[in-house]
Amino acid sequence: MNALKNMEITFVAAAIIAIGASFATAGANTVEVSASSSVIAQAADSTMPVVTVNARRLTAAEKAAFI
């Protein structure tokens, strides 16, 4: 029981440190990112691969045979 209490305290302490670090560094080194028109055009021209599966469904007896 004592080990579980120590794990809980460790987790809470780590969470408090992580939240504090998050707030402390929230405004530091923000980066502005924008895509050029050529990147946007290239993304629009790409085609998405499509997979078509032609198979029949298994019956209840066939499903039971696999188990």
N, C-alpha and C positions, 0 to 999 in steps of 0.2 A: 504494500500500500504506500509505503514511503517513497518507493521508486516512482510510482505513478504521480505522486504529488510533486516530486522534483521535475518530472517531465512536463507537467502542466506549468510549473513556474518558469521553466526554460522556454517553453513555447510562448507564453505570455510576454516574457522579456524580449524574445526575438521579434515578436510582432510589434511591440512598442518601439524598439530600435528601428525596425524597417519603416514604420509609419513616420517616425521622426526624420529619418533620412530622406524619405520621399518628399516630405514638406520642405525640408532644408534645401533640396536640390531641384525643386519644382521650376524655378525661374532661371536656372543656370544653363547657359549654352543651348538656347533654343535654336533649332535649325529650320530654315525655310526651304521647303522642297516643292519644286514645280516641274511638271513634265513639259518638254518642248512639243511643238506640234507634230514633229516627225515621229516621236515616240507614240503619241496618241494615234496617229494614222497607222502606224505599224501594228498597234494592238487591235485596231478596228479591222484590219485586213486578215488577221489570223483566223483560221477556221478551227472549230472545236471537233476533236475526233468523237465519233459516235459509234457505239458498239451495239449491234443488234443480235439478240440471242433467239434462235429458232429452235425451240425444244418443246416437247409436250410436257404437261404437268403429270406428276406421279399420282397414282390412285392411293387411297388409304391403305390398301393391302401392300402396295409396293413400298410405301413409307414404313409400314410396320416391319417389313422384311429387312430393312436396313438397320433397325434398332436391335 
